[in-house]
């Protein structure tokens, strides 16, 4: 039955989204901002991206680290 397959695929996709959200939360809690930045962008969470950028800029050498990581982003992420 196609419906059952589609439901399983939707459930798997939702579970993957939840796992990524949890990973993002963990990264922010651990103050691993540079990795969190990429994940927040891929999850299309602009407010979180802004929060992460602000946190990075508050750190020593934050501006340099941010610039280095922005250069490595894909064009669609920028």
C-alpha positions, 0 to 999 in steps of 0.5 A: 500500500502506497499510503503506508510507505508515504506515512513511514517516509514522512515519519522518518523525515520528521524524526530526522528533523527532531534529531537535528533540532536536538543537535542544534540545541546541544551545540548551542548549550555546549557553546560550539557556535561555529558548528551550530551556525551551519546547522541553523542555516541548513534548518532554515532558522534565521533567528537562531542564525542571528543569535549564533552570529551574535554569540560568535562575535562576543568571543575572543577572535570571534570576528575572524572565526566567523569570517573564516566560516562564512567563506566556507558556506555554500552559495545557497547558505549565504 
